[in-house]
Amino acid sequence: MPAIAETKILIVATNRFEESELFGPREILMERGASVTLASPDLDEIMGTVHDEPGKRIKPDMALDDVRAADFDALLLPGGVSNPDQLRMNEDAVGLVREFANSGKPVAAICHGPWLLVEADVLRGRKATSWPSIRTDLKNAGADVVDEEAVTDGNIVTSRKPEDVPAFTEALIKLVEARA
């Protein structure tokens, strides 16, 4: 079992990500010693939101088209409404989600982030949760939808909202460390 400090975690986001859902897990993972890389469609600085109000900005470390799933141990997808909505229209982002999920690597998505799991068609037959307004989308994608703080089914972790960030991040860490 690799310690979280020995792992490389990829976060994929674009403009209007929910601030606490990117910065919160990122900070926890980095404090635990994980190497964390942020990828976005391009290298322009991206802006977070606090609910719908403008929030902190961050510069991505790499562009999505330069990412190789083989270089990372896990994938984290923050929410916000606009962020995953934009990314689910991006073939590189959807393909990357599908590659991580199908390879058995941990994939963690919070709030509206599971929209990318829907688009990648990796929820069929799995237990999952999300922000309430997209739960019908998860059901229509074949997920068994529940209302829990953090849900792990196989190699996928899902969560509901910013207040769930600590439980969400711990579930991801536990999943990463359980991988042989």
C-alpha positions in Angstrom: 0.0 0.0 0.0 1.6 3.3 -1.1 1.5 6.1 1.4 -0.3 9.2 0.1 3.1 11.0 0.4 4.4 8.7 -2.4 1.7 9.5 -4.9 1.0 11.9 -7.7 -2.5 13.3 -7.8 -4.0 15.1 -10.8 -6.7 17.7 -10.4 -8.6 18.7 -13.6 -10.4 22.1 -13.5 -11.2 25.1 -15.5 -12.8 28.5 -14.8 -15.5 28.8 -12.2 -14.6 25.7 -10.2 -15.9 25.8 -6.6 -13.0 27.3 -4.7 -13.2 25.1 -1.6 -13.5 21.9 -3.6 -10.2 22.5 -5.4 -8.1 24.3 -2.8 -9.4 22.2 0.2 -8.4 18.8 -1.1 -5.3 20.2 -2.7 -4.1 21.6 0.6 -4.9 18.4 2.5 -3.1 16.3 -0.1 -0.1 18.5 -0.2 0.1 18.7 3.6 0.2 14.8 3.6 3.1 14.9 1.1 1.3 14.0 -2.1 2.6 15.6 -5.3 -0.4 17.5 -6.7 -0.7 18.8 -10.3 -3.4 21.0 -11.7 -4.4 20.6 -15.4 -6.8 22.7 -17.4 -7.6 23.0 -21.1 -4.8 25.7 -21.4 -2.3 27.4 -19.2 -4.2 30.6 -18.6 -5.0 31.3 -14.9 -8.4 30.0 -13.9 -10.9 31.5 -11.5 -12.7 29.8 -8.7 -16.1 30.8 -7.2 -17.5 30.8 -3.7 -21.0 29.6 -4.7 -21.5 31.9 -7.7 -19.3 34.8 -6.6 -15.8 35.2 -8.0 -13.1 33.7 -5.9 -9.4 32.9 -5.9 -7.4 32.3 -9.0 -4.7 29.7 -9.8 -2.4 29.0 -12.7 -2.6 25.4 -14.0 0.6 23.4 -14.0 -0.1 21.8 -17.3 -2.5 21.7 -20.2 -4.9 18.8 -20.6 -3.5 17.7 -23.9 -0.1 17.2 -22.3 -1.5 14.9 -19.5 -0.7 11.2 -19.5 -2.8 9.2 -17.1 0.1 6.8 -16.7 2.0 9.6 -14.9 -0.5 9.9 -12.1 -1.9 7.7 -9.3 -5.4 9.3 -9.0 -7.7 12.0 -10.5 -9.7 14.6 -8.5 -12.6 16.5 -10.1 -13.8 19.6 -8.2 -17.3 20.9 -8.7 -18.8 24.3 -9.2 -21.5 24.5 -11.8 -19.7 25.9 -14.8 -16.4 24.1 -14.4 -17.6 20.5 -15.0 -20.2 21.7 -17.4 -17.4 23.2 -19.6 -15.1 20.2 -19.1 -17.8 17.6 -20.0 -17.7 19.2 -23.5 -13.9 18.8 -23.7 -12.9 15.5 -25.4 -9.5 15.5 -23.6 -11.1 15.9 -20.2 -13.8 13.2 -20.8 -11.2 10.8 -22.3 -8.9 11.3 -19.3 -11.7 10.6 -16.8 -12.6 7.4 -18.8 -9.0 6.3 -18.9 -8.4 6.7 -15.2 -11.7 5.0 -14.3 -11.3 2.1 -16.7 -7.7 1.5 -15.6 -8.8 1.1 -12.0 -7.0 4.2 -10.8 -8.9 6.2 -8.1 -11.2 9.0 -9.4 -12.8 11.4 -7.0 -15.6 13.9 -8.0 -17.4 16.3 -5.7 -20.6 18.4 -6.1 -21.2 18.9 -9.8 -17.9 17.1 -10.7 -19.7 13.8 -11.2 -21.1 15.3 -14.4 -17.8 14.3 -15.9 -18.3 10.7 -14.7 -21.7 10.7 -16.4 -20.2 12.0 -19.6 -17.4 9.4 -19.5 -20.1 6.7 -18.9 -18.4 5.2 -15.8 -21.2 5.2 -13.3 -23.4 2.4 -14.6 -24.1 0.0 -11.8 -22.2 2.0 -9.2 -23.3 3.7 -6.0 -22.7 7.5 -6.2 -23.7 10.8 -4.8 -23.6 14.5 -6.0 -25.1 17.9 -5.6 -28.9 17.3 -5.4 -29.7 19.1 -8.8 -27.6 16.6 -10.8 -28.7 13.4 -9.1 -31.2 12.6 -11.9 -28.4 12.8 -14.4 -26.5 10.2 -12.3 -29.6 8.0 -12.1 -30.1 8.3 -15.9 -26.4 7.2 -16.3 -27.1 4.0 -14.4 -25.9 5.0 -10.9 -27.5 3.9 -7.7 -27.8 7.4 -6.2 -27.6 8.0 -2.4 -27.3 11.0 -0.2 -24.1 10.5 1.8 -21.1 12.6 2.7 -18.6 10.5 0.7 -19.3 7.4 -1.3 -16.7 4.9 -2.5 -17.7 2.3 -5.0 -14.7 0.4 -6.5 -12.2 3.0 -7.7 -14.7 5.9 -7.7 -15.3 8.4 -4.8 -18.2 10.9 -5.0 -19.3 13.6 -2.7 -22.1 16.2 -2.4 -20.9 19.7 -1.5 -18.2 21.9 -0.1 -18.9 21.0 3.5 -18.1 17.4 2.6 -14.5 18.2 1.5 -12.8 16.7 4.6 -14.7 13.4 4.3 -14.3 13.4 0.5 -10.5 13.9 0.7 -10.1 11.3 3.4 -12.1 8.8 1.2 -9.8 9.5 -1.7 -6.7 9.1 0.5 -8.0 5.8 1.9 -8.7 4.6 -1.6 -5.2 5.6 -3.0 -3.4 4.0 0.0 -5.4 0.8 -0.4 -4.2 0.3 -4.0 -1.6 -2.4 -4.3 
